[in-house]
Amino acid sequence: ESDGFINNMEFSEESVRKGFVRKVYGLLSLQLGITLGFVALFVFCEPVKEYSKHHPWLYIVALVATLVLLVVLACCENARRAFPVNLVLLLVFTLCESYMLGSISSHFDTDAVFIAVGVTAFVVLALTIFALQTKIDFTMLSGILFVLLIVLLLFGFLCAIIQSRFATLAYSCLGALLFSVYLVVDTQLMLGGKHKYALSPEEYIFAALNLYLDIINLFLFILAIIQGARD
């Protein structure tokens, strides 16, 4: 395989893999810490919440910046491998994504947000342990998952049009399920080992980005499920 994906020859060395995993989880911890800080700030600090509501253009700027940076990090191999540019891009992406997530969270009940944080943390831990222990190779499902992601997006547009509580709840449940599987796939891609596909040790930014997006999307869908069950 070319680009960021390799067969296990390059990734068979135990020390290289362990160093790669430590680097990825270190970056991921930093990203999640920043995001959790933003969520707490928006949920508990009323002036920040009000400022965000009265300046919606900030959310739009963050959204555009997030999409641009996502394309750059996902498609430009040189950008995501060039140190320290790759770290700067990942940090700016994380800050923009965190602002958006904080802004979104401010529209939900405070207890629902923190229940969602707790549930997400538990699910992520359980799925990571499962990805480590299972003999099933989920890395071969990447193509199928991408098709299902497109279907989910189309279903989301349909839910926005029909405004059905049941359809929205079903969409949230399907989204949480899909990104749970994505988390297992991306964890196995990072770990390498006996799996058919693995990420190159140079792709630590890409690996951290994938896991971060899986967890963030999982959190949003779980939050929507909790809030939807209350309404």
C-alpha positions, 0 to 999 in steps of 0.5 A: 500500500502507498501513502500513509498505509503500509503492510506490517513489514515497516510496523513490525518493530515493537519499539517503533510501534510503541513510540508511535502509539505513545505519540498519538495518545499524547497528542490525543490527550492534549486535544481532548483536554483542550476541547473539554476545557472549552466545553466547560467554559461555554457551559459554566461561564455565562458571559462566554455563552452569551458572547457566542450567541450574539456573535454567530459569525465566530462559529461560521469562521471556526467551521470554515477554518475547521473544514479547510484544515481538515482537508489540508491534514487529510489530503496533503501528506507533506503538510501533516508530516512536516514538523513543526507545521503539522503540530501547528495545523493540528493545534489550530484545528483543535482550537476551532473544533473545540470552539464549535463543540463548546458553542454547541454544548451551550445549547444543551442542558448542563447535566446532559453535557456531563452525562454525555462526557462520562458515557463517551469516556466509558464507551471509548475506553471499552472500545479501545480495550476491545480493539486491543483484545479482539482477533477480528480485523476491522481495518478491512471495513474502511471502505464499507464504513465510508459508504455508510457515512455518506448514507448517514449524512444523507439521512441527516439531511432528511431528518432536518427536513422532516423534523421528526423526533423519532427519525432524529433519535434514530439518526443519533443512534446510528451515528453513535454506532457508526463512529463506535466502529470507526473508533475500533478501526482507527485504533487498529490502524494505529496499533498495526500488529496482526491487522492487514493494514496499519498507519505508517509511524510517520502518520502520528498527526493523521492517527491522532486526528482520526481518533479525535474526530471519532471521539468528538462525533461519538460525544455529539451523537450521545449528547443528542441521544440523551437530550432527545430522550428527555424532550 
